[in-house]
Amino acid sequence: MANDLQFSWELSGTGWAVCRIADGASERKDAVSYCTDALADLLHGVAGLYGPASVQRFSFDLEPAEVRWVLRSKGSDVEIAIYWFPDMFTSFDAPDQEGTLSWGSTQPRSLLGHVVVEAAQSVLRLHSEDGYLAKWGRYPFPVAALQDLRQLHLQHDGCERQHDAIFP
Ligand SMILES: [Zn+2]
């Protein structure tokens, strides 16, 4: 369902985050581990939609499962597909279709960019950089990746929703 997209990223405990995405029809929620720089990978992946490559892929480690996001540019829209694999250790180089398609939606890039920027900013606002590192553990808050995506979104999406400063 187009134009109805919610996304949130919440640090749920030491080394874990809950990633939630939902459209008008269904939602997907995953507990993501700190083994990868997951929030940075997400921000870089969405930022990649503003470049020449039409497909972006990144994975979250659910220990042991893998959840792989595949983002495909279709004009001004993005086809989002989330695949699930039982074991990240063996599936990291497996083709998408060997996983289970567990969520999918097609949304305007402007909306996806917006909700991801907003979600990352609210993580930073809530925890600060120090608090984030203390909770997430292995990686610092991806400030540069957030700034890049925010800039791309503001420059190229013609988004008329409200945008707060990253550091208020
Ligand atoms: Zn926006």
Backbone and ligand atoms as CSV (ligand in chain L), in Angstrom:
chain,resi,resn,atom,element,x,y,z
A,1,MET,N,N,0.863,-1.198,0.000
A,1,MET,CA,C,0.000,0.000,0.000
A,1,MET,C,C,0.897,1.245,0.000
A,2,ALA,N,N,0.720,2.082,-0.998
A,2,ALA,CA,C,1.621,3.230,-1.146
A,2,ALA,C,C,1.256,4.351,-0.176
A,3,ASN,N,N,2.239,5.152,0.126
A,3,ASN,CA,C,2.067,6.342,0.950
A,3,ASN,C,C,1.591,6.071,2.365
A,4,ASP,N,N,1.860,4.892,2.840
A,4,ASP,CA,C,1.609,4.609,4.242
A,4,ASP,C,C,2.781,3.758,4.703
A,5,LEU,N,N,3.759,4.386,5.305
A,5,LEU,CA,C,4.964,3.662,5.689
A,5,LEU,C,C,5.428,4.156,7.043
A,6,GLN,N,N,5.637,3.202,7.934
A,6,GLN,CA,C,6.182,3.545,9.248
A,6,GLN,C,C,7.459,2.765,9.447
A,7,PHE,N,N,8.438,3.425,10.065
A,7,PHE,CA,C,9.692,2.747,10.335
A,7,PHE,C,C,10.221,3.199,11.683
A,8,SER,N,N,10.705,2.264,12.477
A,8,SER,CA,C,11.339,2.665,13.732
A,8,SER,C,C,12.532,1.768,14.029
A,9,TRP,N,N,13.452,2.332,14.781
A,9,TRP,CA,C,14.678,1.642,15.194
A,9,TRP,C,C,14.856,1.959,16.666
A,10,GLU,N,N,14.741,0.943,17.504
A,10,GLU,CA,C,14.816,1.204,18.942
A,10,GLU,C,C,15.848,0.306,19.591
A,11,LEU,N,N,16.760,0.919,20.336
A,11,LEU,CA,C,17.710,0.118,21.103
A,11,LEU,C,C,16.926,-0.534,22.223
A,12,SER,N,N,16.946,-1.859,22.248
A,12,SER,CA,C,16.053,-2.557,23.169
A,12,SER,C,C,16.797,-3.103,24.372
A,13,GLY,N,N,18.103,-3.204,24.272
A,13,GLY,CA,C,18.887,-3.728,25.378
A,13,GLY,C,C,20.322,-3.660,24.929
A,14,THR,N,N,21.263,-4.123,25.742
A,14,THR,CA,C,22.660,-4.027,25.354
A,14,THR,C,C,22.926,-4.881,24.121
A,15,GLY,N,N,23.325,-4.215,23.035
A,15,GLY,CA,C,23.676,-4.934,21.819
A,15,GLY,C,C,22.511,-5.387,20.961
A,16,TRP,N,N,21.306,-4.899,21.255
A,16,TRP,CA,C,20.141,-5.284,20.457
A,16,TRP,C,C,19.322,-4.066,20.080
A,17,ALA,N,N,18.742,-4.143,18.882
A,17,ALA,CA,C,17.814,-3.109,18.443
A,17,ALA,C,C,16.593,-3.780,17.828
A,18,VAL,N,N,15.437,-3.160,17.995
A,18,VAL,CA,C,14.241,-3.650,17.325
A,18,VAL,C,C,13.995,-2.773,16.112
A,19,CYS,N,N,13.985,-3.427,14.959
A,19,CYS,CA,C,13.750,-2.745,13.692
A,19,CYS,C,C,12.328,-3.090,13.249
A,20,ARG,N,N,11.523,-2.066,13.046
A,20,ARG,CA,C,10.128,-2.304,12.664
A,20,ARG,C,C,9.799,-1.511,11.410
A,21,ILE,N,N,9.200,-2.172,10.452
A,21,ILE,CA,C,8.717,-1.482,9.258
A,21,ILE,C,C,7.303,-1.965,8.991
A,22,ALA,N,N,6.426,-1.041,8.613
A,22,ALA,CA,C,5.024,-1.412,8.394
A,22,ALA,C,C,4.418,-0.511,7.338
A,23,ASP,N,N,3.566,-1.099,6.523
A,23,ASP,CA,C,2.727,-0.280,5.654
A,23,ASP,C,C,1.282,-0.514,6.081
A,24,GLY,N,N,0.332,-0.045,5.274
A,24,GLY,CA,C,-1.067,-0.193,5.665
A,24,GLY,C,C,-1.515,-1.638,5.767
A,25,ALA,N,N,-0.751,-2.553,5.157
A,25,ALA,CA,C,-1.198,-3.939,5.079
A,25,ALA,C,C,-0.555,-4.850,6.119
A,26,SER,N,N,0.740,-4.681,6.382
A,26,SER,CA,C,1.406,-5.621,7.279
A,26,SER,C,C,2.674,-5.011,7.859
A,27,GLU,N,N,3.228,-5.680,8.858
A,27,GLU,CA,C,4.451,-5.175,9.470
A,27,GLU,C,C,5.479,-6.276,9.609
A,28,ARG,N,N,6.739,-5.859,9.741
A,28,ARG,CA,C,7.837,-6.778,9.983
A,28,ARG,C,C,8.659,-6.197,11.134
A,29,LYS,N,N,8.985,-7.061,12.086
A,29,LYS,CA,C,9.718,-6.619,13.260
A,29,LYS,C,C,10.853,-7.593,13.496
A,30,ASP,N,N,12.075,-7.092,13.667
A,30,ASP,CA,C,13.204,-7.975,13.906
A,30,ASP,C,C,14.055,-7.467,15.051
A,31,ALA,N,N,14.592,-8.388,15.833
A,31,ALA,CA,C,15.574,-8.037,16.864
A,31,ALA,C,C,16.952,-8.210,16.255
A,32,VAL,N,N,17.642,-7.089,16.072
A,32,VAL,CA,C,18.885,-7.029,15.311
A,32,VAL,C,C,20.060,-6.954,16.284
A,33,SER,N,N,21.096,-7.730,16.021
A,33,SER,CA,C,22.230,-7.750,16.952
A,33,SER,C,C,23.360,-6.811,16.519
A,34,TYR,N,N,24.188,-6.474,17.486
A,34,TYR,CA,C,25.290,-5.524,17.304
A,34,TYR,C,C,26.464,-6.119,16.542
A,35,CYS,N,N,26.352,-7.387,16.096
A,35,CYS,CA,C,27.471,-8.019,15.394
A,35,CYS,C,C,27.831,-7.291,14.110
A,36,THR,N,N,26.875,-6.583,13.529
A,36,THR,CA,C,27.194,-5.751,12.371
A,36,THR,C,C,26.824,-4.310,12.702
A,37,ASP,N,N,27.334,-3.388,11.884
A,37,ASP,CA,C,27.028,-1.967,12.074
A,37,ASP,C,C,25.682,-1.693,11.398
A,38,ALA,N,N,24.626,-2.270,11.971
A,38,ALA,CA,C,23.353,-2.417,11.264
A,38,ALA,C,C,22.707,-1.086,10.874
A,39,LEU,N,N,22.695,-0.137,11.804
A,39,LEU,CA,C,22.031,1.136,11.496
A,39,LEU,C,C,22.793,1.878,10.388
A,40,ALA,N,N,24.126,1.808,10.432
A,40,ALA,CA,C,24.931,2.423,9.368
A,40,ALA,C,C,24.655,1.743,8.027
A,41,ASP,N,N,24.562,0.421,8.030
A,41,ASP,CA,C,24.298,-0.311,6.784
A,41,ASP,C,C,22.947,0.101,6.190
A,42,LEU,N,N,21.976,0.260,7.065
A,42,LEU,CA,C,20.655,0.696,6.612
A,42,LEU,C,C,20.724,2.096,5.990
A,43,LEU,N,N,21.393,3.016,6.685
A,43,LEU,CA,C,21.489,4.395,6.182
A,43,LEU,C,C,22.255,4.442,4.857
A,44,HIS,N,N,23.347,3.694,4.763
A,44,HIS,CA,C,24.106,3.649,3.507
A,44,HIS,C,C,23.267,3.025,2.392
A,45,GLY,N,N,22.533,1.976,2.733
A,45,GLY,CA,C,21.712,1.298,1.725
A,45,GLY,C,C,20.652,2.221,1.159
A,46,VAL,N,N,19.959,2.932,2.030
A,46,VAL,CA,C,18.919,3.856,1.553
A,46,VAL,C,C,19.567,5.006,0.783
A,47,ALA,N,N,20.714,5.487,1.260
A,47,ALA,CA,C,21.423,6.565,0.553
A,47,ALA,C,C,21.829,6.121,-0.852
A,48,GLY,N,N,22.140,4.834,-1.004
A,48,GLY,CA,C,22.530,4.309,-2.304
A,48,GLY,C,C,21.436,4.435,-3.353
A,49,LEU,N,N,20.183,4.556,-2.910
A,49,LEU,CA,C,19.064,4.713,-3.844
A,49,LEU,C,C,19.115,6.039,-4.589
A,50,TYR,N,N,19.937,6.953,-4.098
A,50,TYR,CA,C,20.070,8.262,-4.746
A,50,TYR,C,C,21.224,8.257,-5.760
A,51,GLY,N,N,21.914,7.136,-5.862
A,51,GLY,CA,C,23.031,7.012,-6.802
A,51,GLY,C,C,22.629,6.197,-8.023
A,52,PRO,N,N,23.615,5.817,-8.838
A,52,PRO,CA,C,23.318,5.141,-10.100
A,52,PRO,C,C,22.904,3.669,-9.959
A,53,ALA,N,N,23.301,2.989,-8.884
A,53,ALA,CA,C,22.956,1.569,-8.761
A,53,ALA,C,C,21.464,1.426,-8.452
A,54,SER,N,N,20.784,0.513,-9.144
A,54,SER,CA,C,19.339,0.418,-8.953
A,54,SER,C,C,18.955,-0.560,-7.849
A,55,VAL,N,N,19.916,-1.351,-7.358
A,55,VAL,CA,C,19.602,-2.311,-6.292
A,55,VAL,C,C,20.553,-2.110,-5.119
A,56,GLN,N,N,20.005,-2.102,-3.924
A,56,GLN,CA,C,20.798,-2.013,-2.698
A,56,GLN,C,C,20.451,-3.202,-1.813
A,57,ARG,N,N,21.491,-3.813,-1.246
A,57,ARG,CA,C,21.281,-4.971,-0.365
A,57,ARG,C,C,22.064,-4.779,0.922
A,58,PHE,N,N,21.440,-5.089,2.027
A,58,PHE,CA,C,22.182,-5.136,3.293
A,58,PHE,C,C,21.468,-6.106,4.211
A,59,SER,N,N,22.217,-6.631,5.163
A,59,SER,CA,C,21.667,-7.685,6.016
A,59,SER,C,C,21.810,-7.339,7.485
A,60,PHE,N,N,20.857,-7.818,8.242
A,60,PHE,CA,C,20.938,-7.712,9.692
A,60,PHE,C,C,21.167,-9.100,10.263
A,61,ASP,N,N,21.968,-9.162,11.305
A,61,ASP,CA,C,22.258,-10.426,11.964
A,61,ASP,C,C,21.315,-10.587,13.151
A,62,LEU,N,N,20.471,-11.613,13.077
A,62,LEU,CA,C,19.536,-11.859,14.185
A,62,LEU,C,C,20.083,-12.936,15.121
A,63,GLU,N,N,21.285,-13.421,14.835
A,63,GLU,CA,C,21.925,-14.457,15.662
A,63,GLU,C,C,20.977,-15.627,15.947
A,64,PRO,N,N,20.909,-16.619,15.132
A,64,PRO,CA,C,21.774,-16.815,13.958
A,64,PRO,C,C,21.126,-16.432,12.626
A,65,ALA,N,N,19.848,-16.076,12.632
A,65,ALA,CA,C,19.183,-15.839,11.347
A,65,ALA,C,C,19.721,-14.583,10.667
A,66,GLU,N,N,19.549,-14.551,9.347
A,66,GLU,CA,C,19.867,-13.356,8.566
A,66,GLU,C,C,18.577,-12.781,8.024
A,67,VAL,N,N,18.466,-11.463,8.122
A,67,VAL,CA,C,17.380,-10.776,7.454
A,67,VAL,C,C,18.027,-9.850,6.432
A,68,ARG,N,N,17.654,-10.049,5.184
A,68,ARG,CA,C,18.301,-9.298,4.104
A,68,ARG,C,C,17.296,-8.343,3.457
A,69,TRP,N,N,17.650,-7.078,3.458
A,69,TRP,CA,C,16.813,-6.076,2.801
A,69,TRP,C,C,17.324,-5.877,1.376
A,70,VAL,N,N,16.396,-5.923,0.443
A,70,VAL,CA,C,16.731,-5.653,-0.956
A,70,VAL,C,C,15.861,-4.485,-1.413
A,71,LEU,N,N,16.506,-3.403,-1.790
A,71,LEU,CA,C,15.795,-2.195,-2.219
A,71,LEU,C,C,16.047,-1.995,-3.707
A,72,ARG,N,N,14.956,-1.911,-4.468
A,72,ARG,CA,C,15.068,-1.744,-5.918
A,72,ARG,C,C,14.422,-0.447,-6.347
A,73,SER,N,N,15.192,0.404,-7.027
A,73,SER,CA,C,14.627,1.654,-7.556
A,73,SER,C,C,13.738,1.345,-8.745
A,74,LYS,N,N,12.519,1.901,-8.711
A,74,LYS,CA,C,11.583,1.808,-9.843
A,74,LYS,C,C,11.082,3.218,-10.093
A,75,GLY,N,N,11.784,3.964,-10.900
A,75,GLY,CA,C,11.422,5.368,-11.093
A,75,GLY,C,C,11.552,6.103,-9.782
A,76,SER,N,N,10.491,6.781,-9.363
A,76,SER,CA,C,10.567,7.513,-8.093
A,76,SER,C,C,10.153,6.629,-6.915
A,77,ASP,N,N,9.831,5.366,-7.193
A,77,ASP,CA,C,9.446,4.433,-6.136
A,77,ASP,C,C,10.584,3.474,-5.790
A,78,VAL,N,N,10.409,2.823,-4.674
A,78,VAL,CA,C,11.362,1.797,-4.249
A,78,VAL,C,C,10.572,0.552,-3.889
A,79,GLU,N,N,11.010,-0.562,-4.446
A,79,GLU,CA,C,10.415,-1.839,-4.092
A,79,GLU,C,C,11.255,-2.401,-2.953
A,80,ILE,N,N,10.625,-2.575,-1.795
A,80,ILE,CA,C,11.324,-3.082,-0.609
A,80,ILE,C,C,10.975,-4.556,-0.456
A,81,ALA,N,N,11.995,-5.401,-0.371
A,81,ALA,CA,C,11.750,-6.823,-0.127
A,81,ALA,C,C,12.665,-7.266,1.004
A,82,ILE,N,N,12.099,-7.955,1.980
A,82,ILE,CA,C,12.885,-8.436,3.119
A,82,ILE,C,C,12.868,-9.962,3.116
A,83,TYR,N,N,14.060,-10.537,3.002
A,83,TYR,CA,C,14.199,-11.989,2.958
A,83,TYR,C,C,14.782,-12.498,4.264
A,84,TRP,N,N,14.309,-13.649,4.654
A,84,TRP,CA,C,14.761,-14.283,5.900
A,84,TRP,C,C,15.489,-15.580,5.577
A,85,PHE,N,N,16.653,-15.765,6.212
A,85,PHE,CA,C,17.433,-17.000,6.072
A,85,PHE,C,C,17.707,-17.519,7.479
A,86,PRO,N,N,17.662,-18.838,7.666
A,86,PRO,CA,C,17.786,-19.362,9.037
A,86,PRO,C,C,19.155,-19.165,9.685
A,87,ASP,N,N,20.222,-19.090,8.884
A,87,ASP,CA,C,21.562,-19.026,9.481
A,87,ASP,C,C,22.483,-18.120,8.664
A,88,MET,N,N,22.818,-16.971,9.232
A,88,MET,CA,C,23.601,-15.970,8.521
A,88,MET,C,C,24.972,-16.500,8.114
A,89,PHE,N,N,25.497,-17.418,8.920
A,89,PHE,CA,C,26.840,-17.936,8.658
A,89,PHE,C,C,26.902,-18.656,7.316
A,90,THR,N,N,25.802,-19.326,6.952
A,90,THR,CA,C,25.810,-20.064,5.688
A,90,THR,C,C,25.117,-19.304,4.568
A,91,SER,N,N,24.309,-18.301,4.901
A,91,SER,CA,C,23.487,-17.665,3.853
A,91,SER,C,C,24.060,-16.358,3.334
A,92,PHE,N,N,25.169,-15.891,3.888
A,92,PHE,CA,C,25.615,-14.538,3.538
A,92,PHE,C,C,25.857,-14.347,2.040
A,93,ASP,N,N,26.232,-15.454,1.339
A,93,ASP,CA,C,26.420,-15.296,-0.099
A,93,ASP,C,C,25.351,-16.046,-0.904
A,94,ALA,N,N,24.270,-16.445,-0.243
A,94,ALA,CA,C,23.194,-17.154,-0.944
A,94,ALA,C,C,22.349,-16.158,-1.737
A,95,PRO,N,N,21.815,-16.590,-2.884
A,95,PRO,CA,C,20.940,-15.688,-3.637
A,95,PRO,C,C,19.645,-15.394,-2.865
A,96,ASP,N,N,19.068,-14.216,-3.142
A,96,ASP,CA,C,17.867,-13.778,-2.417
A,96,ASP,C,C,16.770,-14.848,-2.409
A,97,GLN,N,N,16.573,-15.469,-3.571
A,97,GLN,CA,C,15.408,-16.363,-3.697
A,97,GLN,C,C,15.546,-17.639,-2.876
A,98,GLU,N,N,16.727,-17.885,-2.294
A,98,GLU,CA,C,16.842,-19.020,-1.373
A,98,GLU,C,C,16.302,-18.679,0.012
A,99,GLY,N,N,16.089,-17.405,0.247
A,99,GLY,CA,C,15.493,-17.003,1.518
A,99,GLY,C,C,13.973,-16.983,1.411
A,100,THR,N,N,13.324,-16.704,2.526
A,100,THR,CA,C,11.873,-16.597,2.549
A,100,THR,C,C,11.506,-15.126,2.467
A,101,LEU,N,N,10.695,-14.784,1.482
A,101,LEU,CA,C,10.254,-13.393,1.383
A,101,LEU,C,C,9.294,-13.126,2.538
A,102,SER,N,N,9.722,-12.304,3.499
A,102,SER,CA,C,8.911,-12.173,4.706
A,102,SER,C,C,8.185,-10.834,4.795
A,103,TRP,N,N,8.546,-9.889,3.958
A,103,TRP,CA,C,7.816,-8.611,3.928
A,103,TRP,C,C,8.157,-7.916,2.629
A,104,GLY,N,N,7.183,-7.215,2.078
A,104,GLY,CA,C,7.445,-6.458,0.863
A,104,GLY,C,C,6.460,-5.325,0.713
A,105,SER,N,N,6.922,-4.248,0.088
A,105,SER,CA,C,6.060,-3.103,-0.140
A,105,SER,C,C,6.725,-2.214,-1.182
A,106,THR,N,N,5.940,-1.489,-1.942
A,106,THR,CA,C,6.499,-0.499,-2.860
A,106,THR,C,C,6.066,0.870,-2.383
A,107,GLN,N,N,7.064,1.742,-2.202
A,107,GLN,CA,C,6.817,3.041,-1.579
A,107,GLN,C,C,7.593,4.117,-2.341
A,108,PRO,N,N,7.136,5.365,-2.284
A,108,PRO,CA,C,7.934,6.432,-2.881
A,108,PRO,C,C,9.281,6.546,-2.153
A,109,ARG,N,N,10.354,6.764,-2.920
A,109,ARG,CA,C,11.657,6.938,-2.289
A,109,ARG,C,C,11.630,8.098,-1.289
A,110,SER,N,N,10.893,9.144,-1.630
A,110,SER,CA,C,10.842,10.312,-0.749
A,110,SER,C,C,10.313,9.941,0.635
A,111,LEU,N,N,9.368,9.005,0.666
A,111,LEU,CA,C,8.788,8.603,1.948
A,111,LEU,C,C,9.731,7.673,2.706
A,112,LEU,N,N,10.326,6.723,1.993
A,112,LEU,CA,C,11.286,5.818,2.644
A,112,LEU,C,C,12.456,6.624,3.220
A,113,GLY,N,N,13.012,7.523,2.410
A,113,GLY,CA,C,14.114,8.360,2.884
A,113,GLY,C,C,13.708,9.144,4.117
A,114,HIS,N,N,12.509,9.682,4.069
A,114,HIS,CA,C,12.049,10.505,5.186
A,114,HIS,C,C,11.918,9.704,6.481
A,115,VAL,N,N,11.240,8.577,6.422
A,115,VAL,CA,C,10.993,7.833,7.671
A,115,VAL,C,C,12.283,7.237,8.243
A,116,VAL,N,N,13.225,6.879,7.373
A,116,VAL,CA,C,14.487,6.324,7.876
A,116,VAL,C,C,15.328,7.425,8.539
A,117,VAL,N,N,15.376,8.600,7.911
A,117,VAL,CA,C,16.099,9.728,8.522
A,117,VAL,C,C,15.478,10.072,9.876
A,118,GLU,N,N,14.161,10.164,9.912
A,118,GLU,CA,C,13.476,10.519,11.155
A,118,GLU,C,C,13.757,9.495,12.256
A,119,ALA,N,N,13.719,8.221,11.892
A,119,ALA,CA,C,13.934,7.168,12.888
A,119,ALA,C,C,15.357,7.234,13.441
A,120,ALA,N,N,16.340,7.431,12.554
A,120,ALA,CA,C,17.732,7.496,13.014
A,120,ALA,C,C,17.940,8.729,13.891
A,121,GLN,N,N,17.319,9.847,13.486
A,121,GLN,CA,C,17.451,11.053,14.310
A,121,GLN,C,C,16.836,10.863,15.686
A,122,SER,N,N,15.744,10.139,15.760
A,122,SER,CA,C,15.147,9.980,17.084
A,122,SER,C,C,15.993,9.062,17.964
A,123,VAL,N,N,16.720,8.121,17.357
A,123,VAL,CA,C,17.656,7.301,18.143
A,123,VAL,C,C,18.741,8.201,18.743
A,124,LEU,N,N,19.276,9.085,17.902
A,124,LEU,CA,C,20.347,9.976,18.358
A,124,LEU,C,C,19.847,10.945,19.429
A,125,ARG,N,N,18.625,11.462,19.211
A,125,ARG,CA,C,18.057,12.405,20.167
A,125,ARG,C,C,17.852,11.728,21.526
A,126,LEU,N,N,17.384,10.491,21.469
A,126,LEU,CA,C,17.052,9.773,22.701
A,126,LEU,C,C,18.301,9.345,23.475
A,127,HIS,N,N,19.339,8.892,22.764
A,127,HIS,CA,C,20.478,8.278,23.451
A,127,HIS,C,C,21.738,9.133,23.463
A,128,SER,N,N,21.864,10.096,22.530
A,128,SER,CA,C,23.101,10.841,22.279
A,128,SER,C,C,24.167,9.871,21.747
A,129,GLU,N,N,25.261,10.413,21.227
A,129,GLU,CA,C,26.301,9.540,20.669
A,129,GLU,C,C,26.925,8.651,21.741
A,130,ASP,N,N,27.176,9.220,22.914
A,130,ASP,CA,C,27.796,8.435,23.985
A,130,ASP,C,C,26.880,7.309,24.454
A,131,GLY,N,N,25.625,7.667,24.635
A,131,GLY,CA,C,24.663,6.676,25.109
A,131,GLY,C,C,24.474,5.555,24.095
A,132,TYR,N,N,24.496,5.911,22.824
A,132,TYR,CA,C,24.334,4.911,21.764
A,132,TYR,C,C,25.477,3.907,21.817
A,133,LEU,N,N,26.695,4.430,21.874
A,133,LEU,CA,C,27.865,3.541,21.881
A,133,LEU,C,C,27.855,2.638,23.115
A,134,ALA,N,N,27.451,3.203,24.240
A,134,ALA,CA,C,27.395,2.409,25.474
A,134,ALA,C,C,26.390,1.269,25.338
A,135,LYS,N,N,25.271,1.534,24.661
A,135,LYS,CA,C,24.228,0.523,24.563
A,135,LYS,C,C,24.467,-0.459,23.425
A,136,TRP,N,N,24.876,0.066,22.274
A,136,TRP,CA,C,25.031,-0.795,21.092
A,136,TRP,C,C,26.335,-1.577,21.172
A,137,GLY,N,N,27.366,-0.942,21.746
A,137,GLY,CA,C,28.580,-1.684,22.053
A,137,GLY,C,C,29.682,-1.604,21.023
A,138,ARG,N,N,29.495,-2.244,19.880
A,138,ARG,CA,C,30.633,-2.411,18.984
A,138,ARG,C,C,30.873,-1.238,18.033
A,139,TYR,N,N,29.829,-0.499,17.701
A,139,TYR,CA,C,29.963,0.571,16.705
A,139,TYR,C,C,29.372,1.873,17.242
A,140,PRO,N,N,29.994,3.008,16.884
A,140,PRO,CA,C,29.433,4.297,17.297
A,140,PRO,C,C,28.195,4.654,16.470
A,141,PHE,N,N,27.440,5.621,16.927
A,141,PHE,CA,C,26.295,6.069,16.138
A,141,PHE,C,C,26.793,6.593,14.784
A,142,PRO,N,N,26.153,6.174,13.688
A,142,PRO,CA,C,26.636,6.568,12.354
A,142,PRO,C,C,26.231,7.989,11.955
A,143,VAL,N,N,26.873,8.963,12.575
A,143,VAL,CA,C,26.512,10.367,12.334
A,143,VAL,C,C,26.705,10.756,10.863
A,144,ALA,N,N,27.854,10.388,10.299
A,144,ALA,CA,C,28.151,10.796,8.918
A,144,ALA,C,C,27.144,10.176,7.948
A,145,ALA,N,N,26.798,8.918,8.177
A,145,ALA,CA,C,25.836,8.248,7.294
A,145,ALA,C,C,24.461,8.917,7.390
A,146,LEU,N,N,24.088,9.310,8.601
A,146,LEU,CA,C,22.806,10.004,8.768
A,146,LEU,C,C,22.839,11.364,8.065
A,147,GLN,N,N,23.938,12.091,8.237
A,147,GLN,CA,C,24.055,13.401,7.578
A,147,GLN,C,C,23.977,13.261,6.062
A,148,ASP,N,N,24.652,12.261,5.520
A,148,ASP,CA,C,24.629,12.035,4.068
A,148,ASP,C,C,23.212,11.768,3.571
A,149,LEU,N,N,22.537,10.838,4.228
A,149,LEU,CA,C,21.197,10.478,3.768
A,149,LEU,C,C,20.243,11.663,3.909
A,150,ARG,N,N,20.359,12.384,5.014
A,150,ARG,CA,C,19.484,13.525,5.241
A,150,ARG,C,C,19.675,14.564,4.128
A,151,GLN,N,N,20.948,14.794,3.802
A,151,GLN,CA,C,21.276,15.753,2.745
A,151,GLN,C,C,20.684,15.320,1.396
A,152,LEU,N,N,20.861,14.046,1.070
A,152,LEU,CA,C,20.332,13.528,-0.202
A,152,LEU,C,C,18.817,13.661,-0.248
A,153,HIS,N,N,18.188,13.304,0.869
A,153,HIS,CA,C,16.727,13.373,0.964
A,153,HIS,C,C,16.249,14.815,0.781
A,154,LEU,N,N,16.877,15.748,1.475
A,154,LEU,CA,C,16.436,17.146,1.400
A,154,LEU,C,C,16.689,17.720,0.009
A,155,GLN,N,N,17.783,17.297,-0.617
A,155,GLN,CA,C,18.143,17.868,-1.915
A,155,GLN,C,C,17.318,17.299,-3.064
A,156,HIS,N,N,16.994,16.021,-3.008
A,156,HIS,CA,C,16.464,15.358,-4.202
A,156,HIS,C,C,15.016,14.902,-4.104
A,157,ASP,N,N,14.425,14.894,-2.928
A,157,ASP,CA,C,13.086,14.313,-2.810
A,157,ASP,C,C,11.954,15.339,-2.817
A,158,GLY,N,N,12.275,16.617,-2.722
A,158,GLY,CA,C,11.213,17.615,-2.667
A,158,GLY,C,C,10.212,17.327,-1.554
A,159,CYS,N,N,10.716,16.860,-0.424
A,159,CYS,CA,C,9.852,16.445,0.686
A,159,CYS,C,C,9.340,17.670,1.426
A,160,GLU,N,N,8.028,17.692,1.651
A,160,GLU,CA,C,7.441,18.858,2.322
A,160,GLU,C,C,7.104,18.583,3.782
A,161,ARG,N,N,7.516,17.410,4.265
A,161,ARG,CA,C,7.283,17.127,5.688
A,161,ARG,C,C,8.312,17.912,6.505
A,162,GLN,N,N,8.092,17.919,7.804
A,162,GLN,CA,C,8.971,18.705,8.666
A,162,GLN,C,C,10.295,17.976,8.910
A,163,HIS,N,N,11.387,18.736,8.933
A,163,HIS,CA,C,12.712,18.157,9.187
A,163,HIS,C,C,13.402,18.915,10.310
A,164,ASP,N,N,13.670,18.219,11.403
A,164,ASP,CA,C,14.405,18.844,12.504
A,164,ASP,C,C,15.897,18.751,12.230
A,165,ALA,N,N,16.648,19.612,12.883
A,165,ALA,CA,C,18.112,19.543,12.774
A,165,ALA,C,C,18.587,18.253,13.436
A,166,ILE,N,N,19.710,17.718,12.943
A,166,ILE,CA,C,20.228,16.473,13.535
A,166,ILE,C,C,20.658,16.725,14.974
A,167,PHE,N,N,21.364,17.830,15.173
A,167,PHE,CA,C,21.753,18.201,16.544
A,167,PHE,C,C,20.960,19.445,16.930
A,168,PRO,N,N,19.874,19.272,17.657
A,168,PRO,CA,C,19.045,20.431,17.992
A,168,PRO,C,C,19.762,21.396,18.946
L,1,ZN,ZN,ZN,11.371,14.505,4.482
